[in-house]
Amino acid sequence: MCPKYICEGIQTRRVYCKGTIIDSGTWFEADDDQCERHELRVRPIESRICGPECTNYTWIVDKWQDCTSVCSAGTQSRRVVCQMSTRTYATTKSDRVCVSMLGVPKPVNTRRCYSECAYSTGPWSACSATCGDGTKRRTISCTKQIRLAFGRL
């Protein structure tokens, strides 16, 4: 990023696809094709010329909420707002303003997530009939969840 309150220069940032193991909060740098495979936005630009004005525009991005699913595909959402700030104050602006001033689209505020479960099974019950058709039952439970989500930062 440009140094705070220096009004001219080149602003740079590192752009990468980020995958998150939701349960542990651990993240990993993923290949760009993973983000593209999950229908996420095109890769944002990595550098731009900073304007001559000393006003800073930025996207304020909250943490992702929990996945809406436990053992299947779901969604996550987060709050994303445009903020304009100077040395003395900050205010919220329309998304259109940040898109125009920053030259990048608004970060996604929803994404797909999914959980892969490992199941354990209990023993089968005795048959409900001694002769002819009967039923056996057993307990099946989800013992481990690995919840994943993909998004660009």
C-alpha positions in Angstrom: 0.0 0.0 0.0 1.1 3.6 -0.4 2.5 5.1 2.8 -0.3 6.8 4.8 -0.8 10.4 3.7 1.8 10.5 1.0 -0.2 11.6 -1.9 1.6 10.3 -5.0 3.2 7.0 -5.8 2.4 3.4 -6.8 0.2 1.3 -4.6 0.8 -2.4 -4.7 -0.6 -5.4 -3.0 -0.3 -9.2 -3.1 -3.2 -10.9 -4.7 -3.8 -14.6 -4.2 -6.5 -17.3 -3.8 -7.1 -18.2 -0.2 -8.6 -21.4 1.0 -9.7 -21.8 4.7 -10.2 -24.9 6.8 -13.2 -23.4 8.7 -13.1 -25.4 11.9 -9.5 -24.6 12.7 -9.4 -21.1 11.1 -6.2 -22.3 9.3 -5.8 -20.8 5.9 -3.7 -21.8 3.0 -2.6 -20.2 -0.3 -4.5 -22.0 -3.0 -4.0 -22.2 -6.8 -5.9 -19.5 -8.8 -7.8 -22.3 -10.6 -9.4 -23.3 -7.3 -11.0 -19.8 -6.9 -12.0 -19.9 -10.6 -13.4 -23.4 -10.2 -15.7 -22.1 -7.4 -17.0 -19.3 -9.6 -15.3 -16.5 -7.8 -14.4 -13.2 -9.4 -11.5 -12.6 -11.8 -8.1 -11.9 -10.3 -7.9 -8.2 -9.0 -5.1 -5.9 -10.2 -1.9 -5.9 -8.1 -0.7 -2.3 -8.6 -2.1 1.2 -9.4 -1.1 4.8 -9.4 -2.1 6.6 -6.2 -4.0 9.8 -6.8 -2.7 13.3 -6.0 -5.4 13.8 -3.3 -4.7 12.7 0.3 -8.0 10.8 0.6 -7.9 7.1 1.1 -10.6 4.8 -0.2 -10.7 1.2 1.0 -13.0 -1.8 1.4 -13.7 -2.7 5.0 -14.2 -6.4 5.1 -15.6 -8.3 8.1 -14.9 -11.9 9.0 -16.8 -14.7 7.3 -19.9 -15.9 9.2 -20.2 -19.7 9.9 -21.1 -22.0 7.0 -24.8 -22.5 6.7 -24.3 -26.3 6.3 -22.9 -29.0 8.6 -22.3 -32.0 6.3 -22.9 -30.7 2.8 -22.7 -27.6 0.6 -23.7 -24.3 2.1 -22.9 -20.6 2.0 -21.0 -18.0 4.1 -21.5 -14.3 4.1 -19.7 -11.2 5.5 -20.2 -7.4 5.5 -18.2 -5.4 2.9 -18.4 -1.6 2.9 -16.6 1.2 1.1 -14.8 3.7 3.4 -13.3 7.0 2.6 -10.8 8.4 5.1 -8.5 11.4 5.6 -6.2 12.3 8.4 -9.1 13.5 10.5 -12.2 11.5 9.7 -13.6 8.4 8.0 -17.1 7.9 6.5 -18.9 5.2 4.6 -19.5 5.7 0.8 -21.4 3.8 -1.8 -19.9 0.7 -3.4 -19.8 2.6 -6.7 -17.4 5.1 -5.2 -14.8 2.5 -4.1 -15.1 0.6 -7.4 -14.4 3.9 -9.3 -11.6 5.1 -7.0 -9.8 1.8 -6.4 -10.3 0.4 -9.8 -11.2 -3.0 -8.4 -14.6 -4.7 -7.9 -16.2 -5.0 -4.5 -14.8 -8.1 -2.6 -17.3 -10.9 -2.6 -19.7 -10.9 0.4 -21.0 -14.5 -0.1 -19.2 -17.7 -1.0 -19.8 -21.4 -1.2 -18.5 -23.6 1.6 -18.9 -27.3 2.2 -18.1 -29.9 4.8 -16.7 -33.3 4.3 -17.7 -35.7 7.0 -16.2 -39.0 8.3 -19.0 -41.3 9.5 -18.8 -43.9 12.2 -21.4 -46.7 12.4 -22.6 -48.7 15.4 -23.3 -52.4 15.4 -26.4 -53.8 13.7 -29.4 -54.6 16.0 -31.0 -58.0 16.0 -33.4 -58.7 13.2 -37.0 -57.6 14.1 -38.4 -60.9 12.7 -37.4 -64.5 13.3 -39.0 -65.6 10.1 -39.6 -63.8 6.8 -38.8 -60.1 6.2 -37.4 -58.1 9.1 -35.4 -54.9 9.9 -32.0 -54.3 11.3 -31.0 -50.9 12.6 -27.7 -49.2 13.5 -26.5 -45.8 14.6 -24.6 -43.6 12.1 -22.9 -40.4 13.3 -20.6 -37.8 11.8 -17.4 -38.0 13.7 -15.1 -35.5 11.9 -15.8 -32.5 9.8 -13.4 -30.7 7.5 -15.2 -27.6 6.4 -13.6 -25.7 3.4 -14.3 -22.4 1.7 -12.5 -20.6 -1.1 -12.3 -16.9 -1.9 -10.0 -14.3 -3.3 -8.3 -11.7 -1.2 
